[in-house]
Amino acid sequence: MYPYLKALHIIFVVTWFAGLFYMPRLFIYATEAAEKPEAERKILREQLALMSKRLWYGITWPSAILTLILGLVVLYNGGWYLLVFADAGRWLLLKLGFVLLLYIYHFSLQYIFSQEMRGEFRYSSQQLRMWNEVATVMLIAIVMLVVVKESISFVWGIVGLIAFILLLLAAISIYKKLRKK
């Protein structure tokens, strides 16, 4: 039974990340719709609001909840909870820390979603593009910790993550300059 629970957990992690990756894109499109003529802006924002609601409540939230429930079941049934505070479980403790940060990110998207559903667009498309990459950073950190566990040093892991973040920021900056041309 344990392998099936673990497989379901991974499946819902994937669908949750799909929502976390796509929601900010919808926020960006809704924000950029402000540059369109009034009639076009109204149609775009109505369609994007409908898409956002369906994605958020139909996929992202259910996946986040099922990821949490199945994650706790896997943690318990696999005996992983015994490892969390042991020396050999430092990777797991760090992973759980990143998962907590991912749920905080999820709630930040809920906040932005609620604002946009009220017609409040407080962030620029550039800010939203940068915020969109938070899920990518969390995904990389979590997967690296799960796969390599103790094989990677903490210092090199942090250096690699910071280098990746700087690379993402540079790519976003370059993309902004290319869009302006």
SEVEX-323170 format. One record per residue: x, y, z of N, C-alpha, C in turn; residue in three letters. Coordinates in steps of 0.05 Angstrom, whole numbers, padded with zeros to 5 digits, always signed. Layout:
residues N
XYZXYZXYZala;...
//
This chain:
residues 181
+00016-00024+00000+00000+00000+00000+00017+00025+00000met;+00040+00025+00014+00058+00048+00016+00066+00059-00011tyr;+00075+00041-00030+00083+00052-00056+00060+00067-00071pro;+00036+00058-00067+00013+00071-00080+00008+00099-00067tyr;+00010+00100-00041+00007+00126-00028+00029+00145-00036leu;+00053+00135-00038+00076+00152-00046+00072+00161-00075lys;+00063+00144-00093+00057+00151-00120+00036+00173-00122ala;+00014+00169-00107-00007+00189-00106+00003+00216-00096leu;+00020+00215-00075+00032+00239-00065+00048+00254-00087his;+00064+00240-00101+00080+00252-00123+00062+00263-00145ile;+00041+00248-00152+00022+00258-00172+00010+00284-00164ile;+00001+00286-00139-00011+00311-00130+00009+00334-00126phe;+00034+00327-00120+00055+00347-00120+00058+00359-00148val;+00058+00342-00168+00061+00351-00196+00037+00369-00204val;+00012+00361-00198-00011+00377-00206-00011+00403-00190thr;-00002+00402-00164-00001+00427-00149+00019+00446-00161trp;+00042+00436-00169+00062+00454-00182+00052+00464-00208phe;+00036+00449-00223+00025+00459-00248+00008+00484-00242ala;-00008+00483-00221-00023+00506-00214-00006+00529-00204gly;+00014+00523-00188+00032+00544-00178+00048+00557-00200leu;+00054+00542-00221+00069+00554-00244+00050+00571-00262phe;+00025+00562-00265+00008+00575-00285-00008+00599-00273tyr;-00014+00598-00247-00029+00620-00236-00016+00647-00239met;+00010+00650-00233+00023+00676-00237+00023+00685-00266pro;+00024+00665-00284+00023+00672-00313-00004+00685-00319arg;-00026+00674-00307-00052+00686-00312-00054+00714-00299leu;-00041+00717-00276-00039+00744-00263-00025+00764-00282phe;-00003+00755-00294+00012+00772-00312-00005+00780-00336ile;-00019+00761-00348-00036+00767-00371-00058+00786-00364tyr;-00070+00783-00340-00091+00801-00331-00080+00829-00327ala;-00056+00831-00316-00044+00856-00311-00037+00870-00338thr;-00026+00855-00356-00019+00866-00382-00044+00873-00399glu;-00067+00862-00392-00091+00869-00406-00098+00899-00402ala;-00088+00911-00382-00093+00940-00376-00083+00957-00399ala;-00064+00947-00415-00052+00962-00437-00070+00961-00462glu;-00091+00945-00461-00109+00942-00484-00132+00962-00482lys;-00145+00966-00505-00169+00984-00505-00190+00972-00486pro;-00208+00990-00476-00227+00982-00455-00243+00957-00461glu;-00254+00955-00485-00271+00932-00492-00255+00906-00492ala;-00231+00907-00503-00214+00884-00504-00204+00877-00475glu;-00197+00897-00460-00188+00892-00432-00210+00878-00416arg;-00235+00887-00419-00257+00875-00404-00261+00846-00411lys;-00260+00840-00437-00264+00812-00446-00240+00794-00436ile;-00216+00805-00439-00193+00789-00431-00194+00784-00401leu;-00199+00804-00385-00199+00801-00356-00221+00782-00347arg;-00244+00783-00360-00266+00765-00352-00258+00736-00358glu;-00246+00731-00382-00237+00704-00389-00215+00695-00371gln;-00196+00712-00366-00173+00704-00348-00183+00699-00320leu;-00203+00714-00310-00214+00710-00284-00227+00682-00282ala;-00242+00675-00303-00255+00649-00304-00234+00626-00305leu;-00213+00630-00321-00192+00610-00322-00178+00608-00295met;-00173+00630-00282-00160+00630-00256-00176+00616-00235ser;-00202+00621-00234-00220+00608-00215-00219+00578-00219lys;-00222+00569-00243-00223+00541-00249-00196+00527-00241arg;-00174+00540-00248-00148+00529-00242-00143+00529-00211leu;-00150+00551-00199-00144+00554-00170-00161+00535-00153trp;-00187+00535-00158-00205+00519-00141-00209+00491-00151tyr;-00204+00486-00177-00208+00459-00188-00183+00442-00188gly;-00159+00454-00188-00134+00439-00189-00115+00446-00167ile;-00109+00472-00165-00087+00480-00147-00094+00475-00117thr;-00116+00485-00108-00123+00481-00080-00127+00451-00073trp;-00143+00436-00089-00146+00408-00082-00119+00393-00082pro;-00102+00399-00101-00076+00386-00102-00059+00393-00078ser;-00060+00419-00069-00044+00427-00046-00054+00412-00021ala;-00080+00409-00018-00091+00395+00005-00084+00365+00004ile;-00087+00352-00019-00081+00324-00022-00051+00319-00019leu;-00035+00337-00029-00005+00335-00025+00001+00334+00004thr;-00011+00352+00019-00005+00354+00048-00015+00328+00062leu;-00039+00320+00057-00050+00296+00070-00033+00272+00063ile;-00028+00267+00038-00013+00244+00029+00016+00245+00038leu;+00027+00270+00039+00054+00273+00049+00057+00265+00078gly;+00037+00272+00094+00037+00264+00122+00034+00234+00126leu;+00017+00223+00109+00012+00193+00110+00038+00179+00102val;+00051+00188+00081+00077+00176+00072+00098+00180+00093val;+00099+00203+00105+00119+00209+00126+00115+00189+00149leu;+00090+00184+00157+00085+00165+00179+00088+00136+00171tyr;+00075+00128+00149+00076+00100+00141+00103+00091+00132asn;+00119+00109+00121+00146+00102+00113+00167+00104+00135gly;+00158+00112+00159+00176+00114+00181+00195+00138+00179gly;+00190+00156+00160+00207+00179+00156+00207+00198+00180trp;+00185+00199+00194+00182+00217+00217+00204+00211+00239tyr;+00214+00186+00239+00235+00178+00258+00262+00191+00251leu;+00264+00198+00225+00290+00208+00215+00292+00238+00216leu;+00269+00252+00218+00269+00281+00215+00290+00296+00233val;+00292+00288+00258+00310+00303+00276+00336+00288+00281phe;+00341+00266+00266+00367+00252+00268+00387+00265+00249ala;+00412+00260+00253+00433+00271+00236+00429+00263+00207asp;+00421+00238+00203+00417+00228+00175+00392+00240+00162ala;+00376+00253+00178+00351+00265+00167+00352+00294+00163gly;+00376+00306+00164+00377+00335+00160+00366+00343+00133arg;+00370+00327+00112+00359+00333+00086+00329+00334+00087trp;+00317+00316+00102+00288+00315+00105+00277+00339+00120leu;+00291+00347+00140+00283+00371+00155+00285+00396+00137leu;+00306+00398+00122+00309+00421+00103+00287+00419+00082leu;+00281+00395+00072+00260+00392+00052+00234+00401+00063lys;+00227+00393+00087+00202+00401+00100+00201+00432+00104leu;+00224+00444+00109+00226+00473+00111+00219+00486+00085gly;+00229+00476+00063+00223+00486+00036+00193+00481+00030phe;+00183+00459+00038+00154+00453+00034+00137+00474+00049val;+00145+00480+00073+00131+00501+00088+00132+00528+00073leu;+00155+00535+00063+00158+00559+00047+00140+00558+00022leu;+00137+00535+00011+00120+00531-00013+00091+00536-00006leu;+00082+00527+00017+00055+00532+00026+00051+00562+00032tyr;+00071+00575+00042+00069+00604+00046+00067+00618+00019ile;+00082+00609+00000+00080+00620-00027+00052+00615-00038tyr;+00041+00591-00034+00014+00585-00043-00006+00606-00032his;-00003+00611-00006-00021+00631+00007-00017+00659-00004phe;+00008+00665-00012+00012+00692-00024-00002+00693-00051ser;-00003+00671-00066-00017+00671-00091-00048+00673-00086leu;-00057+00661-00064-00085+00664-00057-00092+00694-00052gln;-00073+00708-00039-00077+00736-00033-00079+00752-00060tyr;-00061+00747-00078-00061+00761-00104-00086+00753-00119ile;-00093+00728-00119-00117+00718-00133-00142+00733-00122phe;-00144+00736-00096-00167+00749-00083-00168+00779-00092ser;-00145+00791-00093-00144+00819-00102-00154+00822-00130gln;-00144+00805-00148-00151+00807-00176-00181+00800-00180glu;-00192+00782-00164-00220+00776-00167-00237+00800-00159met;-00226+00818-00142-00240+00843-00135-00233+00866-00154arg;-00218+00860-00175-00211+00880-00195-00187+00897-00187gly;-00172+00888-00167-00148+00903-00158-00123+00890-00170glu;-00109+00906-00185-00084+00896-00198-00061+00914-00188phe;-00049+00905-00166-00029+00921-00151+00000+00916-00160arg;+00005+00896-00175+00032+00888-00182+00037+00891-00212tyr;+00061+00899-00219+00068+00902-00247+00073+00874-00258ser;+00073+00872-00284+00078+00846-00297+00107+00837-00291ser;+00125+00856-00288+00153+00850-00281+00155+00838-00253gln;+00141+00850-00234+00140+00839-00207+00128+00811-00206gln;+00107+00807-00221+00094+00781-00222+00112+00760-00236leu;+00127+00768-00256+00146+00750-00269+00167+00740-00249arg;+00176+00759-00233+00196+00751-00213+00184+00732-00192met;+00160+00739-00183+00146+00723-00163+00140+00695-00174trp;+00135+00694-00200+00129+00668-00213+00152+00648-00210asn;+00176+00658-00207+00200+00640-00206+00204+00628-00178glu;+00190+00638-00158+00193+00627-00131+00187+00597-00131val;+00166+00589-00144+00158+00561-00145+00180+00544-00158ala;+00193+00555-00179+00215+00541-00192+00238+00537-00173thr;+00245+00557-00158+00267+00555-00139+00261+00534-00118val;+00236+00534-00108+00227+00515-00087+00228+00486-00099met;+00219+00483-00123+00219+00457-00136+00247+00446-00138leu;+00266+00462-00147+00293+00453-00150+00305+00446-00123ile;+00301+00462-00103+00311+00457-00076+00300+00430-00065ala;+00274+00427-00067+00261+00403-00057+00270+00378-00071ile;+00270+00378-00098+00278+00355-00113+00307+00348-00108val;+00325+00368-00107+00353+00362-00102+00356+00350-00074met;+00342+00360-00054+00345+00348-00028+00335+00319-00027leu;+00313+00314-00040+00301+00287-00040+00319+00267-00055val;+00330+00276-00077+00345+00257-00094+00374+00253-00083val;+00388+00275-00077+00416+00271-00069+00420+00268-00039val;+00400+00275-00023+00402+00273+00006+00428+00283+00017lys;+00443+00265+00030+00468+00274+00043+00492+00276+00023glu;+00488+00269-00001+00510+00269-00020+00520+00296-00027ser;+00504+00316-00023+00512+00344-00029+00516+00359-00003ile;+00536+00376-00003+00541+00391+00021+00521+00414+00023ser;+00515+00422+00047+00496+00444+00051+00506+00470+00038phe;+00532+00475+00041+00544+00500+00029+00541+00500-00001val;+00549+00478-00014+00547+00477-00043+00518+00477-00053trp;+00500+00466-00037+00472+00467-00044+00462+00496-00044gly;+00469+00511-00023+00461+00539-00021+00474+00556-00044ile;+00499+00551-00049+00514+00566-00070+00500+00560-00097val;+00493+00535-00102+00480+00528-00127+00453+00541-00129gly;+00438+00541-00108+00411+00553-00108+00413+00584-00112leu;+00432+00597-00099+00435+00626-00103+00444+00631-00132ile;+00462+00615-00143+00471+00619-00171+00447+00616-00190ala;+00430+00596-00184+00406+00592-00201+00387+00616-00199phe;+00383+00626-00175+00366+00650-00171+00377+00674-00187ile;+00403+00678-00185+00416+00700-00200+00412+00697-00230leu;+00415+00672-00239+00411+00666-00268+00382+00672-00276leu;+00363+00664-00259+00335+00670-00265+00330+00701-00266leu;+00341+00715-00247+00337+00744-00247+00349+00757-00272leu;+00372+00747-00280+00385+00758-00304+00367+00752-00329ala;+00357+00728-00330+00339+00720-00352+00314+00737-00353ala;+00303+00743-00331+00279+00760-00329+00286+00789-00339ile;+00309+00798-00331+00318+00825-00339+00323+00826-00369ser;+00336+00806-00379+00341+00805-00408+00314+00804-00424ile;+00296+00788-00414+00270+00785-00427+00255+00812-00427tyr;+00257+00827-00405+00244+00853-00404+00256+00872-00425lys;+00282+00872-00428+00295+00889-00447+00287+00881-00476lys;+00285+00855-00481+00278+00845-00508+00249+00853-00514leu;+00231+00852-00494+00203+00859-00498+00200+00889-00505arg;+00217+00906-00494+00215+00934-00499+00223+00942-00527lys;+00239+00925-00540+00249+00931-00567+00228+00927-00588lys;
//
